[in-house]
Amino acid sequence: MSGHGFHVHGPHDHELEHAQQGGHDGEHGKMINQIAMFTAIVATVGAIFGYMGGATQANAGLYKNNAAIKKTEASNQWNFFQAKSTKQSLAELARDLAPEDKKPLYQAKIERYEKEKNEIKVGADKLEADATRWDQQSDAQMHQHHRWAQSTTVLQVCIALAAIAILTKKKWLEWAMFGAGAIGVIVGALAALHI
């Protein structure tokens, strides 16, 4: 530009000005806008799905830990049950070898041990059932985690296809991108529905 108001544009000046104003070449410009909008939406959905995948994985680990704790508690109860069984067996042996006047004392111990064993067994069975429930919840969370991870992976492929579609200007890649995005959302819906 000269100081007298006369201005000559170079070829690249026109392109820069056109780009600043958001102008694109017809159909390709429309394609770029569609892909950019779609990519932003897919990236947002993918971020949410990624978060959900991480949350379900953390839950699965927590539930598996709870199952292990309950299994340990049940094992402790079964050890206690075994100790009572051993004491009961010794009391039975003592009763059988004891003189008649001492037999009622050992019989009372035997009955007490039997009652205590039954109470311990109820508690141990409950702890084992709790452990099984925690294991099942952990397995369900891991299944859901895998669905979220699959969905997130497909959405990442969708974003990669979007970049390639813009660079190559291939319409079929744009359609592949839309297809991958749809598949990713469907798999995410399956995860949300626990399927």
C-alpha positions in Angstrom: 0.0 0.0 0.0 1.3 3.4 -0.9 0.9 6.6 1.1 -1.4 8.0 -1.6 -4.3 5.6 -1.1 -3.4 3.2 -4.0 -3.4 -0.4 -2.9 -2.3 -3.6 -4.8 -3.1 -7.0 -3.4 -0.8 -9.9 -3.8 -2.3 -13.4 -4.4 -1.6 -14.6 -0.9 -3.1 -11.4 0.6 -6.4 -12.2 -0.9 -6.3 -15.8 0.5 -5.3 -14.6 4.0 -8.1 -12.0 4.0 -10.6 -14.6 2.7 -9.5 -17.1 5.4 -9.8 -14.4 8.1 -13.4 -13.7 7.1 -14.2 -17.4 7.3 -14.5 -17.9 3.5 -13.9 -21.4 2.1 -14.1 -22.9 -1.3 -17.8 -23.8 -1.7 -18.5 -27.5 -1.0 -15.1 -28.1 0.7 -15.7 -25.2 3.1 -19.1 -26.7 4.0 -17.4 -30.0 4.5 -14.8 -28.5 6.8 -17.4 -26.7 8.9 -19.5 -29.9 9.2 -16.4 -32.0 10.2 -15.2 -29.3 12.7 -18.6 -29.2 14.4 -19.0 -32.9 14.4 -15.5 -33.4 15.8 -16.1 -31.0 18.6 -19.3 -32.8 19.6 -17.6 -36.2 19.3 -14.6 -35.1 21.4 -17.0 -33.8 24.1 -19.0 -37.1 24.1 -15.8 -39.1 24.1 -14.5 -37.2 27.1 -17.7 -38.0 29.0 -17.5 -41.6 28.0 -13.8 -41.7 29.0 -14.7 -40.4 32.4 -17.5 -42.9 32.8 -15.0 -45.7 31.8 -12.6 -44.6 34.5 -15.3 -44.4 37.1 -16.6 -47.9 36.4 -13.1 -49.3 36.4 -12.5 -47.6 39.8 -15.8 -49.0 41.1 -14.9 -52.5 39.9 -11.6 -52.4 41.8 -13.4 -51.1 44.9 -16.0 -53.8 44.7 -13.4 -56.5 44.2 -11.5 -55.3 47.3 -14.8 -55.4 49.3 -15.3 -59.0 48.1 -11.8 -59.9 49.2 -12.4 -58.4 52.6 -15.7 -60.3 53.0 -13.9 -63.6 51.9 -11.2 -63.0 54.5 -13.8 -62.4 57.2 -15.7 -65.5 56.1 -12.5 -67.5 56.2 -11.8 -66.3 59.8 -15.3 -67.4 60.8 -14.8 -70.8 59.2 -11.5 -71.1 61.2 -13.4 -70.2 64.3 -16.0 -72.8 63.4 -13.3 -75.4 63.0 -11.8 -74.5 66.4 -15.3 -75.0 68.0 -15.6 -78.3 66.2 -12.3 -79.5 67.5 -13.3 -78.4 71.1 -16.6 -80.2 70.6 -14.8 -83.4 69.5 -12.5 -83.3 72.5 -15.5 -82.7 74.8 -17.2 -85.8 73.2 -14.1 -87.9 73.8 -13.8 -86.6 77.4 -17.5 -87.4 78.0 -17.1 -90.9 76.6 -14.1 -91.5 78.8 -15.3 -89.6 81.9 -16.9 -91.2 85.0 -20.7 -91.0 85.0 -20.8 -88.1 87.4 -18.7 -85.9 85.0 -20.6 -86.8 81.8 -23.3 -84.1 82.2 -20.6 -81.4 82.5 -19.0 -82.5 79.1 -22.5 -83.0 77.5 -23.3 -79.3 78.4 -20.0 -78.2 76.7 -20.8 -80.3 73.7 -24.3 -78.7 73.4 -22.8 -75.2 73.9 -20.2 -75.8 71.2 -22.9 -77.1 68.8 -25.0 -74.0 69.4 -21.9 -71.7 68.9 -20.9 -73.5 65.7 -24.4 -73.0 64.3 -24.2 -69.3 65.0 -20.8 -69.0 63.5 -21.9 -70.9 60.4 -24.8 -68.5 59.9 -22.4 -65.6 60.1 -19.8 -67.2 57.8 -22.5 -68.1 55.2 -23.7 -64.5 55.3 -20.2 -63.2 54.8 -19.7 -65.6 51.8 -23.0 -64.4 50.3 -21.8 -60.7 50.7 -18.5 -61.6 49.0 -20.3 -63.2 46.1 -22.5 -60.1 45.7 -19.5 -57.8 45.7 -17.8 -60.1 43.1 -20.9 -59.9 40.9 -21.0 -56.1 41.2 -17.3 -55.9 40.3 -17.8 -58.1 37.3 -20.8 -56.0 36.1 -18.7 -52.8 36.5 -15.8 -54.3 34.5 -18.2 -55.2 31.8 -19.6 -51.7 31.7 -16.0 -50.3 31.8 -15.1 -52.4 28.7 -18.2 -50.9 26.9 -17.1 -47.4 27.8 -13.6 -48.1 26.6 -14.8 -49.6 23.3 -17.0 -46.6 22.8 -14.2 -44.1 23.6 -11.8 -46.0 21.2 -14.3 -45.9 18.3 -14.9 -42.1 18.9 -11.1 -41.6 18.8 -11.0 -43.4 15.5 -13.8 -41.1 14.4 -11.8 -38.0 15.2 -8.8 -39.4 13.3 -11.0 -40.1 10.3 -12.2 -36.5 10.5 -8.6 -35.2 10.3 -7.9 -37.4 7.4 -11.1 -36.4 5.6 -10.2 -32.7 5.9 -6.7 -33.3 4.6 -7.7 -35.5 1.7 -11.0 -33.9 0.9 -12.5 -37.4 0.4 -16.3 -37.5 0.9 -16.2 -41.2 1.7 -13.9 -40.6 4.6 -16.4 -38.0 5.9 -19.1 -40.7 5.7 -16.8 -43.2 7.5 -16.3 -40.6 10.2 -20.0 -40.1 10.6 -20.5 -43.9 10.7 -17.7 -44.4 13.3 -19.2 -41.6 15.4 -22.6 -43.3 15.3 -21.1 -46.7 16.3 -19.3 -45.0 19.2 -22.4 -43.4 20.5 -24.4 -46.7 20.2 -21.7 -48.6 22.1 -21.8 -45.8 24.7 -25.6 -46.2 25.0 -25.1 -49.9 25.5 -22.7 -49.1 28.4 -25.1 -46.7 29.9 -27.9 -49.3 29.7 -25.5 -52.0 31.3 -25.8 -54.2 28.2 
